[in-house]
Amino acid sequence: MKFEELPTPCYVVDEELLEKNLKTLNGVMQRTGAKIVLAQKAFSMYSLYPFIGEYLSGTTASGLYEARLGYEEMGKENHCFSAAYREEEMDEIISICDHIIFNSNTQLAKFKDRVLQAGKKVGLRINPECSTQVGHAIYDPCTVGSRFGVTIEHFQPELLAGVSGLHFHTLCQQNSDDLETTLNAVEEKFGPYLHQMEWINFGGGHHITREDYDIPRLEACIKRMQEKYGLEVYLEPGEAVALNAGYLVTTVLDTVQNGMDIAILDTSASCHMPDVLEMPYRPPLFGSGEVGEKPYTYRLGGQTCLTGDVIGDYSFDNPLQLGDRLVFGDMAIYTMVKNTTFNGMPLPAIAVKHKDGDCEVVHQFGYQDFKMRLA
C-alpha cells in the first residue's frame, strides 16, 4: 500500500526512522555495557517489539498489563515499577518480571520477601529531590509533594537487606547535563548505600536520539557509576526509542470562518494527540509554516464537542480544500498509548511504513472498540 492510500486518521510508524533511533541506543549499550529497556508508557506498539528487541535489552512497565505485554511480545528482560502494587496482582507480576522496583518503605517491607523467594531482583525508587526541569512541573517527580520515591529523610537502611538496586527517574525530555546534575545529588544523598548495590537504574526522560543530545556526557555518567561503585547501569527511555519516527495522517473535513479561517479534521487533539493539550505543545506539520509565514493561516481542530479541541494555528501556501491530507510529525510517542474514544471518536488505524517504502495497516478500529469500554 502506498502512503497516500492509507485510511485516515492513521498513526504511521516509519521503520527506517525507528531503526535509526534503535541503532543510536544500541551504540550506547555496546560502548558502555549499560542496558537500555523500552519504557512502554511512551510507546507500546507491540507488533514492533520483536524488531525493537533486536537492539534493546527488554522492556519496563508501570503495572501488570504493561508487564504482561512486554513479557508476551518481547520476551527479554522485564522490569516493573509502580507507585503501589495491588495484592491480587503481585503473584503474577513476580512470575513475569525480572526486576521489581518499589516506591516506598511500606511496599518494600510488604512484598520484598515474596520477590526474593521467587529469585527475582528487588529495587527501591529513591527521590534525590533534585529538580532540573523548566516549564514541565506536571512531569517533575522531584517537586515538593511528589508521590514518587523515598527521600533521604525517610530512607530506612535497615530495609536494604535483599535490595540489589536503586532506581531514580527525574528527567523529562532532557539532555545529559541534567542527568549529570541529578547523579551529583544521588551521590550526595545516597552515595554511602551505592556500594551495597549491584545495579542502578537511571530511569527515563533521556532524549538520547535528539540531534543535540550529548551522548559522550551520558556515557561518562554511565562509566562513573560502573567504575566508582561497580554497578550495572540501566536506562529506560520511552520517547527516545520512537522520537520523530511516526506520523499522524488526517483529512480536512470542512473549513469555517470565525474571525479567522478554521479547518475541521478527522482527528482530534483531545482524543488522538493528548499531549498537545497536556504539555502543551504544537506538533510539527509537514508543508506548513508559523502563523503568517505563508499566505494562508488556519486554526486546525477536531470533530469533538470540546471547544478546546484545537491542535494549533498553521500557515499554508494554498487554501485548504475538503479532502486534503495533512501529516503531523512525531506522532509515535504518547499517542497510541494515551488516546481515547471520548465523544465516540474512532481510534486512528495503526500502520507501519517499511524500509522499502511500502505501508502496511496492522490494525484498524471500529464501533466495538468504543462500546467495549462502557457498560
N, C-alpha and C positions, 0 to 999 in steps of 0.2 A: 504494500500500500504506500502511496506517495504521501508526503507530509500534508499537502493541500487537500487530500482526500479524507483526512481524519474527521470523525464526528466532533461536534463542539457542544458544550465545553469539554476539554480534554487535557489532562496532565500528560506531558510527554517527557520522559527521561532519556537524555542523549547518552547512549552507551559510550561513545568515544570521549565525551567530556567527563563522564563518571570515571572512566578508566584513568584519565589524566590525573584526577584527584587521588585515586587509589594508588597510583604509582608514586605520587609525591609522599603519601603517608607511609607506604611500604619502604620508601627510601630512608625515611627517618628510622623505621624499625631495623632495617638492615645495617645502618651505620652505627646505631647505638645499642641494639639489643633490647630496646624497650618494646612493649607490646601495646598495640592500639586496637581497641574494640569499638564497634559501632554502637553509638547511643541511639537506640531505636526510637526514642521520643521525638527525634527530629526527622527520621526517615525510616519507614518500615515497609518499603516496597519489597516484600519477601520473595517475589519471583526473581529478583536480582540477588538474593542472598548467596546462592552458590557462586556467582560471579564475584561478589564482594569478598567472600570467604577465601578466594584465591590470593588475596592481597592482605587481609587483616586477620587478627588473631581470634576474633569471635564477636560476641555481642554483649551489651549490657542492658538491663531492664530496670523499670521503676515499679514493677509489681508482677503478679503471677501471669497475666495474659501476655505481656511482652516477653517474659521469661520463657513461656511455652513457645512463643513464636520463634525466638532465637534458637531454642533447643531443637525444635522440629524442622526448621527451614535452613539453618546454617550448620548446626551440629558441631560447633567448635567450643572454645571457652565460653562460658555463660555466667555473667556476673549479675547480681541484683542488689539494688539499694532501694529502700522505701522509707518514707518518713515514719511509717509504723506498719507492721505486718499483722494481718488477721490470723488469729489462732487456727481457724479452719483451713487456711491456705498454706500453712507453714510446712507441713509434711511434703506437699507436692513441690514447693519451692526448693526445699532441701534436696529432693530427689533429682531435680533437673539442673541445679545451679552448682557451679564450682566455687565461686566466691560469694558470700552473703554478707552484706555490709549493713550495720545497724546505725541508727540515727541518735540513740540515746542510751544512757546507762541502764534504764529500766528494761528497754527492749533487749539490750545485750545480756543482761542478767537472766532474763526470761527464757531466751532461746539459744544461748551460746552452747550449752552442753549438748543439746539435740543436734546442732550443726556439727560439732566436733565428733560426736559419736558416729555420725554418718561419714566421717572422713573428709568433710568439706572445710574450706578455709573461711575463717571469721575475720571480718573487718569492722572498724569503727570510724564513723564520719566525724571529723573534727571541724571546728569553726575557728579559723585563725583571726577572725574579727579584723580583716584587712580589706576594706572596700576600695576597689580600683576602677569601678565603673563610673561613667559620666552619662547622665541622661536616661538610665535604664533602671531606676530604683526598684521597679516591679520584678526585675530579674536579678537583684543583688542579694545573694544568700548570706552576706556578711552584715547587712544592715541591722540596726538595733530592732529587736522584736522578731528577727528571722527564726523560723522553726527548724532550721537545718543545722545539724552538727552540734557537738559538745564543745563549749568554750572552755578555756583553761580554768576558769573559775569553778566549773562544775566537773572537771576531769577527775576521774577516780582511778588512779594507777592500780589499785588493788583488784580491779576488774580485768586487767590486761592479760591474766593467765589464759593462754589459749588463743588470744588475739594475735594474728600473724601480720596484719596490715592496717595502715591508716589511710583514710580517704578524705580528700577535700575537693570541693567544687566551688569556685569563687568567681569564675570568669563568664563573660557573655560577649561573643563576637570580638574577642580581644587578641592583642599581639603578645609576643613572648616577653616583652619588658614587664608587662603586668604579672605574668607568671613568675618572673624573677623576683619582683617585689613581694608577691604572695609567699614564695618559698622562704624569703628572709623572715617573714612573720611566723611561718610554720616552724622554722628552726628556733627562732627566739622563744616561742611559747612551748613547743613540743619536742624540741631537739633532744632532751635527755631520754626520751622514750623511743626515738627512731632507731637507736642501736638494738633495741629489743625486737624490732620488726623484721619480717622477711620481704615485705613489699610495701609500696606506696602507690596510691592512685591519685593522679593529678586532676581527675575529673574531666569535665568538658569545657566548652566555651572557647577553645583554641581555634582560631581561624587559620589553620596551618596552610590551607590551599589558596588563601587570598594572595594576590600578587605581591603585596607589600609586606607579607609576613616574614619575620626574621627567624628563619629556620636554624641557622647556626646558634643563635642565642637559646632557642628551645633545646637543641641538642646539648648545649653546655649545661643547662638546668638538669637535664636527664643524667648526664655523666656525673654531675656534682652529687646527686643522691646515690648513684651507684658506687662511686669511689669513696665517698666520705662515710657512708653508712652500710654499704654492701647490700643495698636494696634492689629488688626487681621493680622496675617502673612501669606503670600502666597509664595510658591516656584513653579517654573515652569521648572523643569528639563525635558530634552528630552532624552539625551543619557542614563541617569541613569535608565530610565524605561526599556530599552531593551538592556542594556550593556551586551555584551558577551552572548546574548540569541539567536543569529541567525547565520546561516551558508550560504555560497555560494558554491554550488556543481557544479563542472565543469569537463569537459572531455578533455584529451590530444588528439589533432587532428593530430599533427605532431611534429617531432623533427628535428632540423637543427644544423649545426655546423659553427661557425664563430669566431674562437679564443676561443670559449667555447661552451658547449652544451646549446642549446636553445629549449624550448618546447613552442609550439603554442597551446593555449587553446581555448575553445569555449566561453570564457568570455572575458571581456575587463576591464582594469583598468580605461581607459578613460570613457567608457560608463556605466559600472556597479558598479564600486567602485571608484568614482572620488576623494574621499578624499585621496586615495593612492597617487595621483599626487598633490593635492592641499595642503595637510598638510605640507610635505609629510610624509608617514609612510609605514611600511612594515607589512601587515596584518599577523596574525598567520595562519599557515597551518598545519593541523594535520598530524603527522607522519614524519615531515621534521625537518631539523636542520639548523643551521647557515652555511654560506659558509665554506666548508672544514671540517665541523663537522662530516659528514657522507661521505661515499666513492664517491658518485656521485652528483656533483653540476650542477644545471640547472638555467638558466635565464628564468623566466616564463613571457610570453607576450600574447597579444590578437591578434585577427584576423584583426583589423583595419589597415588602411594605415598610421596611426600616428606612426612615428618612436619611440616616447617616450611612446607608449602604453605598458609599462613594469610594472609588478606587483612587481617584486623583484627577488633576487637570493636566492635559497634554495638548501639544500643538502638532499639526499635520500639514503636509504640502498641499493636500487637496481636501475638499469637503468629504466627510464620511458619508458613505452610502449604505442603505439597508443591504445586508448580506456581506459586507466587508468583514474579513477575518483579521483579528488583531492577535498578536503573540506577545505575551508578557514573559519576561525572563526571570531567572532564579526562583522558579516555582516548584522545585522538588522538595525543599525543606519546609517543615512546619505547614504544609498544605494538606496533603492526603491524611496525615496523622491527626489533624485538628478540624477537618471540615465537618459540616453539619447539614442536615436536611431541613433547617429552620424554614418555615413558611412553605414547606412542601417543595423546596428547590431540589431538582435532581442532582445527584452527585456527578461530577465530571467522570468521563471514561478515563482509563489509565492505559497509556501506551508506551512503547519503547521505540526509540529511533536507533536502529542498529548501525554498526560501524560502516556498513555498505550503503547507508542512506535509506534503506527500506524501513518502513514503520509497521509496527505490529500492535494492534489493540489487544492487551492482555486481560482486560476486564471492563465490562460495561454494567451500569446500574439501572434500576428501574423502580417502579412504584413499590414493590415489595420491600426494597431496602429502606424506604421511608416508613412503611407501615409496620415493619417488624420491630421498630424501636418503640412502638406505642402499644397500648392495650385498651 
